[in-house]
């Protein structure tokens, strides 16, 4: 089954289904008007934790001419986020921010 598919080069013609790894995050220009962006990450693996302001933007920008503007992120949660409510998360984040601001002063 795996022999039916070959590994292509990111800057060559796209196929019906294309799977790009992190090696294509920066520097690859992909042209596919029908291209949809799916980001898959594993929240339990440290190297899969993605920064929304940088890494996800890099991934989204790889397809230069897609007509689609949405990004679908498929992910698993980290074990630290299980069982925490949004108000609890917000309070913990604000506490850490306050601590950092006091440290800077």
C-alpha positions in Angstrom: 0.0 0.0 0.0 2.7 2.5 1.0 4.5 1.7 -2.3 1.6 3.2 -4.2 2.7 6.7 -3.1 6.0 8.5 -3.6 7.5 11.3 -1.7 7.4 14.5 -3.7 9.3 17.8 -3.4 7.5 20.7 -1.8 8.1 23.2 -4.5 7.0 20.9 -7.4 3.4 20.5 -8.6 0.8 19.8 -6.0 -1.2 16.6 -5.9 -4.7 15.9 -4.8 -3.5 15.3 -1.2 -0.3 16.9 0.1 1.3 16.3 3.5 4.0 18.8 4.5 6.1 18.4 7.6 7.7 21.1 9.6 10.6 21.2 7.1 8.2 23.2 4.9 7.2 25.8 7.5 9.7 28.4 6.3 10.8 29.0 2.8 8.5 26.8 0.7 6.1 28.6 -1.7 3.2 26.3 -2.5 0.7 27.3 -5.2 -2.7 25.6 -5.0 -5.9 27.5 -5.5 -7.8 24.6 -4.0 -5.4 24.1 -1.1 -6.9 23.9 2.4 -4.7 24.2 5.5 -4.9 21.6 8.3 -2.4 21.9 11.1 -2.1 18.7 13.2 -0.3 18.8 16.6 0.1 16.7 19.7 -0.3 18.7 22.9 1.6 16.0 24.8 4.8 16.4 22.7 6.8 19.6 23.6 8.0 20.0 20.0 4.4 20.1 18.8 3.4 23.1 20.8 2.9 25.8 18.3 3.0 29.6 18.7 -0.1 31.1 17.2 1.6 34.4 16.5 4.6 33.0 14.6 4.5 29.3 13.7 0.9 29.0 12.7 1.2 32.1 10.6 4.2 30.6 8.9 2.3 27.4 8.2 -0.8 29.3 6.9 1.3 31.4 4.6 2.9 28.5 2.7 0.0 28.2 0.3 0.3 31.5 -1.5 -2.8 31.5 -3.7 -5.4 29.4 -1.9 -9.0 30.7 -2.1 -9.7 29.5 1.4 -9.0 31.7 4.4 -9.7 29.2 7.2 -7.1 27.0 9.0 -8.3 23.8 10.7 -6.2 22.9 13.7 -6.5 19.3 14.9 -4.8 18.8 18.2 -4.7 16.9 21.5 -4.8 18.8 24.8 -1.9 18.9 27.2 -2.4 17.0 30.5 -2.2 20.3 32.4 -5.3 21.7 30.8 -7.6 18.8 31.7 -10.4 19.7 34.1 -9.7 23.4 34.2 -12.4 26.0 33.5 -11.9 29.1 31.5 -12.3 31.4 34.6 -9.6 29.3 36.4 -7.3 29.5 33.4 -7.8 33.2 33.1 -7.2 33.8 36.8 -4.0 31.7 36.7 -2.8 33.6 33.5 -3.5 37.0 35.1 -1.6 35.9 38.3 1.4 35.0 36.2 1.2 38.2 34.2 1.0 40.2 37.5 4.0 38.3 38.8 6.0 39.1 35.7 5.1 42.8 35.7 6.2 43.1 39.4 9.5 41.3 38.5 10.2 43.8 35.7 9.5 46.8 38.0 
